[in-house]
Amino acid sequence: MMLIFDGVLQVRYVMRCIFGDPRKAPPPLEKLSPEATVSFLWKGEGSFVEELLKCIAPHIEEDILKDLKFKIHSHDPSNSVDIQKELRKSLLWYVVRTSSLS
């Protein structure tokens, strides 16, 4: 509990240094829309999935990596009707799939 309180104090300090009055500062966190969540986790350079692929790439064969990338893109949840549900299913598929590579 003390660590959380200390973290809050640190955030307030930084906000005060940047904005003068922490109450005038924008919120330090913002809730992402389902589409933005998919973009952050699943798509493009710097996404969570892309970073994980970079980490495992040196440890698996190139043809397996190509196949995995293809399958990951086929599980892209951004075009579904229920993005949140499909994102959960896709992430679960990804975790199961990548854990079976080791």
C-alpha positions in Angstrom: 0.0 0.0 0.0 2.9 2.3 0.8 4.3 1.8 -2.7 1.1 2.9 -4.3 0.9 6.0 -2.2 4.6 6.8 -3.0 3.8 6.3 -6.7 0.9 8.7 -6.5 3.1 11.3 -4.8 5.7 11.0 -7.5 3.1 11.5 -10.2 1.7 14.5 -8.4 5.3 15.9 -8.1 5.9 15.5 -11.9 2.6 17.0 -12.8 3.3 20.0 -10.5 6.7 20.5 -12.1 5.3 20.4 -15.6 1.9 22.1 -15.2 2.3 24.2 -12.0 -1.0 23.0 -10.5 -1.5 19.2 -10.7 -5.3 19.8 -10.9 -4.8 21.6 -14.2 -2.9 18.7 -15.7 -4.5 16.1 -18.0 -5.0 12.7 -16.5 -1.8 10.6 -16.6 -3.7 7.6 -17.9 -6.5 7.4 -20.5 -8.9 4.6 -21.3 -8.3 3.3 -24.8 -11.1 2.5 -27.2 -11.3 -1.1 -28.3 -9.9 -0.1 -31.7 -6.9 1.7 -30.0 -6.3 -1.3 -27.8 -6.1 -3.5 -30.8 -3.7 -1.1 -32.5 -1.5 -0.9 -29.4 -1.4 -4.6 -28.8 -1.7 -6.2 -32.2 -0.8 -4.0 -35.1 2.2 -2.3 -36.5 5.7 -1.4 -35.4 6.1 -1.1 -31.7 3.0 -3.1 -30.9 3.1 -5.6 -28.1 2.8 -8.6 -30.5 5.5 -7.1 -32.7 7.9 -6.7 -29.7 7.2 -10.3 -28.6 8.0 -11.5 -32.1 11.3 -9.6 -32.1 12.2 -11.3 -28.8 11.5 -14.8 -29.9 12.9 -14.4 -33.5 16.5 -15.3 -32.6 15.3 -18.5 -30.9 13.2 -20.1 -33.6 13.8 -21.1 -37.2 13.0 -18.6 -39.9 10.3 -20.7 -41.6 8.5 -21.2 -38.3 8.7 -17.5 -37.6 7.2 -16.7 -41.1 4.4 -19.2 -40.4 3.7 -17.7 -37.0 3.6 -14.1 -38.4 1.1 -15.3 -41.0 -1.1 -16.9 -38.4 -0.9 -13.9 -36.1 -2.1 -11.6 -38.9 -5.0 -14.1 -39.7 -6.1 -13.7 -36.0 -6.1 -9.9 -36.2 -9.3 -8.9 -34.2 -9.7 -5.4 -35.7 -12.3 -6.3 -38.3 -14.7 -8.2 -36.0 -18.1 -7.0 -34.7 -17.1 -7.6 -31.1 -13.6 -6.4 -31.0 -13.1 -6.9 -27.2 -14.2 -10.5 -27.4 -12.1 -11.3 -30.4 -9.1 -9.5 -28.9 -9.3 -11.7 -25.8 -9.6 -14.8 -28.0 -6.7 -13.7 -30.2 -4.4 -13.0 -27.3 -5.2 -16.3 -25.7 -4.4 -18.0 -29.0 -1.2 -16.1 -29.2 -0.1 -17.0 -25.7 -0.9 -20.7 -26.3 0.8 -20.7 -29.7 4.0 -19.0 -28.6 4.3 -21.0 -25.4 4.2 -24.2 -27.4 7.3 -23.1 -29.4 9.6 -23.6 -26.5 
